[in-house]
């Protein structure tokens, strides 16, 4: 019979027991459960609700169970429906009556809410560390390749030359925002529900602020109904994971494209590639593709919890048992994918010559040619039209702007001089853009310094 089985004449059947159990998922927060129980027992003793001897027995018993779980020697009884019952039953079997007093003034409702909040804080801390590691790699790759020029794109069409380092740093800033979202999710989880009991509080003289202090929570939730039923912080965590996975998917999509024969911008390490069972020549970017694909499952985790929460009346409902697996999956997936992306980036070969060769194709100098005319006094809209006609002329004659003779430029406008040639060089074009945030070498050096400073700031926050 279950620990709650006093008012029941018989137990549930085997399938119902299996259907209602959550132990397999709950095991992931066993240490958080033990941490919460040790704090609760200490507070009970300090308040004179249980004896000091009982508290010492409970604490020693829980410490022993914690060691067993950490060592992998703890024997889980799958007749226990959740981690709380599994730990409490083992504790009571080991120390007797003191173990049975542990649950005084507490419900599984506030117990599980406490465990999940502690787990969410731990998951956020781990993800922030992974985020920082990935950003360090992006900054390092940018710094090592600061002079490499590549074509910049809009609509996947050649647009203007940019520095490859500028492109890498764009992702660094995306992941910096993701760090902020993870930090915010951690802050949202940082509130103590313990002592709310089932939904209405308790008649025992609990000191909820004391358990907040013992468990490292920055605040105590002021409403017992909200304390046991709130899972918004998990939505924040899953949203942060989903956005970060979206950024990883965008990065991996580019790695997939860049590693194709058509692009040839990068060569992936063998450690981050696979072959074909039939085509001997293949070197596939499978891990970039898998990261791109796993984004969907993290989106699914977020949507699943949103759907679970959308119509729950206050306070606790068994539906909330479904709130744990998604965040665990989302956090594990994001953590793995950040590690994969970091490894791919730091081991790939950047093919600078291939990037530079493409940077000059597709009329990427057109904007600079129009600017040349505008600086000579022609209204920009007129300059835009003149250069557009030049591009059309080039397409009709199988030429690039760089192939045009001075006479051909002059035929388009008398404002063109021989110095137009300097505005056709992709390296010069990229490095000429030194306004703040631009792709020029000087601007990128400033940006690199700021990215490093942002890393240092966030590293301090993650400590």
C-alpha positions in Angstrom: 0.0 0.0 0.0 1.2 3.5 -0.8 2.2 5.9 1.9 -1.0 7.8 1.2 -3.2 4.7 1.2 -4.9 5.0 4.6 -8.3 5.9 3.3 -8.2 3.3 0.5 -9.5 -0.3 0.9 -7.2 -1.6 -1.9 -4.3 -0.5 -4.0 -4.3 0.5 -7.6 -3.8 -2.2 -10.2 -0.4 -2.7 -11.9 -1.1 -0.8 -15.1 -2.6 2.2 -13.2 0.4 2.2 -10.9 2.7 2.3 -13.9 0.6 5.0 -15.7 0.6 7.3 -12.7 4.2 6.8 -11.7 6.9 9.4 -12.4 9.9 7.9 -10.7 12.0 7.4 -13.9 11.9 11.1 -14.6 11.9 12.2 -10.9 15.2 10.4 -10.3 16.8 13.4 -12.1 16.0 15.6 -9.1 16.8 13.2 -6.3 19.6 15.3 -4.9 17.4 18.4 -5.0 14.7 16.4 -3.1 17.2 15.4 -0.4 18.5 19.0 -0.2 14.9 20.3 0.4 14.1 17.6 2.9 17.3 18.3 5.0 16.4 22.0 5.1 12.8 21.2 6.0 13.9 18.9 8.9 16.4 21.4 10.2 13.7 24.2 10.2 11.3 21.8 12.0 13.8 21.2 14.7 14.6 24.8 15.1 10.9 25.6 15.5 10.5 22.8 18.1 8.2 20.8 15.9 10.5 17.7 15.9 13.3 17.0 18.3 16.9 17.7 17.7 17.6 13.9 17.9 15.0 13.2 15.2 16.6 16.0 13.0 20.1 14.6 13.4 18.8 11.1 12.5 17.0 12.4 9.5 20.0 14.4 8.3 22.4 11.5 8.6 20.0 9.1 6.9 19.4 11.5 4.0 23.1 12.2 3.7 23.7 8.4 3.4 21.0 8.1 0.7 22.5 11.1 -1.1 25.9 9.3 -1.2 24.3 6.1 -2.4 22.6 7.9 -5.2 25.7 9.8 -6.2 27.7 6.5 -6.2 25.0 4.6 -8.2 24.4 2.1 -5.5 21.0 3.2 -4.4 18.3 0.6 -5.2 15.2 2.2 -6.6 11.9 0.5 -5.8 9.6 1.1 -8.8 6.6 0.4 -6.6 7.3 3.9 -5.3 5.5 6.2 -7.6 7.9 9.2 -7.3 11.2 10.2 -6.0 9.7 11.7 -2.8 8.1 8.4 -1.8 11.3 6.4 -2.8 13.6 8.5 -0.6 11.1 8.8 2.3 10.4 5.0 2.3 14.1 4.2 2.3 14.8 6.7 5.0 12.0 5.4 7.2 13.2 1.8 6.7 16.7 2.9 7.7 16.0 5.1 10.7 12.5 4.3 11.8 10.1 6.8 13.5 12.2 9.9 12.8 11.9 9.3 9.1 8.1 9.1 9.4 8.2 12.6 11.0 10.0 14.2 8.1 6.8 15.0 6.2 5.4 17.0 9.1 4.0 20.4 7.8 4.7 19.5 4.2 2.8 18.1 1.2 4.2 16.5 -1.9 2.8 19.6 -3.7 5.1 22.1 -2.1 7.9 19.4 -1.9 7.9 18.8 -5.7 7.6 22.5 -6.4 10.7 23.1 -4.3 12.6 20.2 -6.0 11.7 21.5 -9.5 12.8 25.1 -8.7 16.1 23.8 -7.3 16.5 21.7 -10.4 15.6 24.6 -12.7 18.3 26.7 -11.1 20.9 24.0 -11.5 19.9 23.5 -15.2 20.2 27.2 -15.9 23.6 27.3 -14.3 24.8 24.5 -16.4 23.4 26.0 -19.6 24.9 29.4 -18.8 28.3 27.7 -18.6 27.8 26.0 -21.9 26.7 29.3 -23.4 29.9 31.0 -22.2 32.0 28.2 -23.6 30.4 28.5 -27.1 30.8 32.3 -27.1 34.5 31.9 -26.2 34.9 29.7 -29.2 33.1 32.2 -31.5 35.2 35.1 -30.3 38.4 33.0 -30.7 37.4 31.9 -34.3 36.6 35.6 -35.1 40.0 36.8 -33.7 42.0 34.2 -35.5 40.3 35.0 -38.9 40.0 38.7 -38.5 41.2 39.5 -42.0 39.2 36.9 -43.9 36.7 38.5 -46.3 33.5 36.7 -47.4 30.4 37.6 -49.3 27.6 38.9 -47.1 24.1 37.8 -48.0 20.5 38.9 -48.0 17.9 36.5 -49.4 20.8 34.1 -49.8 22.0 36.3 -52.7 25.4 38.0 -52.7 25.0 41.4 -51.2 28.2 43.1 -49.9 31.6 41.9 -48.8 32.0 41.5 -45.0 34.7 40.2 -42.7 34.2 36.5 -41.7 35.0 37.7 -38.1 32.1 40.1 -38.3 29.8 37.2 -39.3 31.0 35.0 -36.4 30.6 37.9 -33.9 26.9 38.3 -35.0 26.3 34.8 -33.5 28.3 35.8 -30.4 25.8 38.6 -29.7 22.8 36.3 -30.4 24.1 33.9 -27.7 24.8 36.8 -25.4 21.1 37.5 -25.5 20.4 33.9 -24.8 22.6 34.1 -21.7 20.3 36.9 -20.5 17.3 34.8 -21.1 18.8 31.9 -19.2 19.8 34.2 -16.3 16.2 35.6 -16.2 14.8 32.0 -16.1 17.1 31.3 -13.2 16.0 34.4 -11.4 12.3 33.4 -11.9 13.0 30.0 -10.4 14.8 31.5 -7.4 11.7 31.6 -5.1 10.8 29.2 -2.3 7.4 27.4 -2.3 8.3 25.1 0.7 5.8 25.6 3.5 2.8 26.2 1.2 1.9 22.6 2.0 -0.9 21.2 -0.2 -2.4 24.5 -1.2 -3.4 26.5 1.9 -0.4 26.6 4.2 -0.2 24.7 7.5 -1.1 25.1 11.1 2.4 24.2 12.2 4.6 27.2 13.1 6.9 26.9 10.0 9.6 29.4 9.3 9.5 29.7 5.5 12.1 32.4 5.4 14.5 30.0 7.2 14.1 27.3 4.6 14.6 30.0 1.9 17.9 30.9 3.6 18.9 27.2 4.0 18.1 26.4 0.3 19.6 29.6 -1.2 16.4 31.0 -2.4 16.4 34.8 -2.7 12.7 35.2 -1.8 9.7 33.3 -0.4 6.6 32.9 -2.5 3.8 34.9 -0.7 0.8 33.0 -1.9 0.4 29.3 -1.1 -1.9 28.6 -4.0 0.5 30.2 -6.5 3.5 28.5 -4.8 2.3 24.9 -5.5 0.8 25.6 -9.0 3.2 28.0 -10.7 5.4 26.6 -13.4 6.0 29.8 -15.3 9.8 29.6 -14.5 9.9 26.3 -16.5 8.2 28.0 -19.4 10.9 30.7 -19.2 13.6 28.1 -19.2 12.1 26.2 -22.1 11.6 29.5 -24.0 15.3 30.4 -23.4 16.3 26.9 -24.6 14.0 27.2 -27.7 15.5 30.6 -28.7 19.0 29.4 -28.2 18.3 26.3 -30.3 16.9 28.5 -33.0 20.2 30.5 -33.1 22.2 27.2 -33.1 20.0 26.0 -36.0 20.8 29.1 -38.0 24.5 28.7 -37.4 24.4 25.1 -38.3 22.4 25.8 -41.5 25.3 28.1 -42.6 27.9 25.5 -41.7 26.0 22.9 -43.8 25.9 25.4 -46.7 29.5 26.5 -46.3 30.8 22.9 -46.3 29.2 22.1 -49.6 31.2 21.8 -52.8 29.3 24.8 -54.2 30.5 27.0 -51.3 33.7 25.4 -50.1 34.1 28.1 -47.4 34.9 25.7 -44.6 36.1 22.1 -44.2 34.8 20.3 -41.2 37.0 18.1 -39.1 36.6 14.4 -39.5 35.6 14.3 -35.8 32.4 16.2 -36.7 31.6 14.5 -40.0 30.3 11.1 -41.2 30.5 9.1 -44.4 28.1 7.2 -46.6 27.4 3.5 -46.6 27.4 3.5 -50.4 29.3 6.6 -51.6 32.9 6.4 -50.7 33.6 10.1 -51.4 31.0 11.5 -49.0 31.9 13.7 -46.0 28.6 14.7 -44.4 27.9 17.5 -41.9 25.7 15.2 -39.9 26.2 16.8 -36.5 25.3 20.3 -37.8 22.2 18.7 -39.4 21.3 16.9 -36.2 21.5 20.1 -34.2 19.3 21.8 -36.8 16.8 18.9 -36.5 16.9 18.8 -32.7 15.6 22.3 -32.6 12.1 21.0 -33.3 12.0 18.8 -30.2 12.9 21.7 -28.0 10.1 23.8 -29.6 7.9 20.8 -28.9 8.9 20.7 -25.2 7.9 24.4 -24.9 4.6 23.9 -26.7 3.8 20.8 -24.6 4.1 22.6 -21.3 2.2 25.7 -22.6 -0.6 23.3 -23.6 -0.5 21.4 -20.2 -0.8 24.7 -18.3 -3.4 26.5 -20.4 -6.5 25.4 -18.5 -5.4 24.3 -15.1 -7.6 25.6 -12.2 -5.9 26.4 -8.9 -4.2 24.8 -7.2 -2.3 21.6 -7.8 -3.5 19.1 -10.5 -1.9 15.8 -11.5 -1.4 17.3 -15.0 1.6 19.1 -13.4 3.4 15.8 -13.2 4.0 16.3 -17.0 6.0 19.5 -16.4 9.3 17.9 -15.6 10.4 15.8 -18.6 10.2 18.7 -21.1 12.6 21.0 -19.3 15.0 18.2 -18.7 14.9 17.2 -22.4 15.2 20.8 -23.6 18.2 21.6 -21.3 20.0 18.3 -22.2 19.4 18.9 -25.9 20.6 22.5 -25.8 23.6 21.6 -23.7 24.7 18.8 -26.1 24.1 21.0 -29.2 26.1 23.9 -27.8 29.0 21.5 -27.1 28.7 20.1 -30.7 28.6 23.6 -32.2 31.6 24.7 -30.2 33.6 21.6 -31.3 32.7 22.1 -35.0 33.7 25.7 -35.0 37.1 25.3 -33.2 38.2 22.4 -35.4 36.9 23.5 -38.8 39.3 24.8 -41.5 38.4 28.3 -42.8 39.1 28.4 -46.5 39.9 32.1 -46.8 40.8 32.0 -50.6 37.4 30.5 -51.5 35.6 33.1 -49.4 37.5 35.9 -51.0 36.9 34.6 -54.5 33.2 34.6 -53.9 33.2 38.0 -52.1 33.8 39.8 -55.4 31.2 37.9 -57.4 27.5 38.7 -57.8 28.1 42.5 -58.1 28.9 42.9 -54.4 30.6 46.2 -55.2 27.5 47.7 -56.7 26.5 49.7 -53.6 30.1 51.2 -53.3 30.0 52.1 -57.0 26.7 53.9 -56.4 28.2 55.6 -53.3 31.1 56.7 -55.5 28.8 58.6 -57.8 26.8 60.0 -54.8 30.1 61.4 -53.3 30.8 63.0 -56.7 27.5 64.9 -56.3 24.9 62.7 -58.1 21.7 62.2 -56.1 21.8 58.6 -54.7 18.6 57.6 -56.4 20.1 58.6 -59.7 23.3 56.8 -58.8 21.3 53.7 -57.9 19.7 53.7 -61.4 23.0 54.3 -63.2 24.7 51.4 -61.4 21.6 49.2 -61.9 21.9 49.8 -65.6 25.6 49.0 -65.5 24.8 45.6 -63.7 22.3 44.9 -66.5 24.9 45.7 -69.1 27.4 43.4 -67.4 24.8 40.5 -67.2 24.0 41.0 -70.9 27.7 40.9 -71.8 28.9 38.2 -69.4 31.0 40.5 -67.3 31.4 41.6 -63.7 31.8 45.2 -62.6 35.5 44.5 -62.1 35.8 43.6 -65.8 34.6 46.9 -67.1 37.0 49.3 -68.8 37.3 53.0 -67.9 35.5 53.7 -71.2 32.6 51.5 -70.3 32.2 53.3 -66.9 32.5 56.6 -68.6 29.7 55.6 -71.0 27.4 55.2 -68.0 28.4 58.5 -66.4 31.0 61.2 -66.9 31.5 61.3 -63.1 33.5 58.0 -63.2 37.3 58.4 -63.1 40.1 55.9 -63.1 40.0 55.8 -59.3 36.8 53.7 -59.5 39.0 50.6 -59.5 39.7 51.0 -55.8 36.0 50.7 -55.0 35.8 47.3 -56.7 38.1 45.5 -54.4 36.1 43.3 -51.9 38.8 43.7 -49.2 38.8 47.4 -49.5 35.0 47.5 -49.6 34.7 45.4 -46.4 37.3 47.4 -44.5 35.9 50.8 -45.5 32.9 50.3 -43.3 34.2 51.5 -39.9 31.1 53.1 -38.4 30.2 51.5 -35.0 29.0 48.0 -35.6 30.2 47.9 -39.1 32.3 45.2 -40.8 35.6 47.2 -41.3 38.7 46.0 -39.5 38.8 48.9 -37.1 35.1 48.5 -36.2 35.5 44.7 -35.8 38.4 45.2 -33.5 36.2 47.4 -31.3 33.5 44.8 -31.4 35.9 42.1 -30.4 36.9 44.0 -27.4 33.2 44.6 -26.5 32.4 40.9 -27.0 35.3 39.9 -24.7 34.1 42.4 -22.1 30.5 41.0 -22.3 32.0 37.5 -21.8 33.8 38.7 -18.7 30.7 40.3 -17.3 28.6 37.2 -17.8 31.3 34.9 -16.4 31.1 36.9 -13.2 27.3 36.6 -13.2 27.6 32.8 -13.7 29.9 32.3 -10.7 
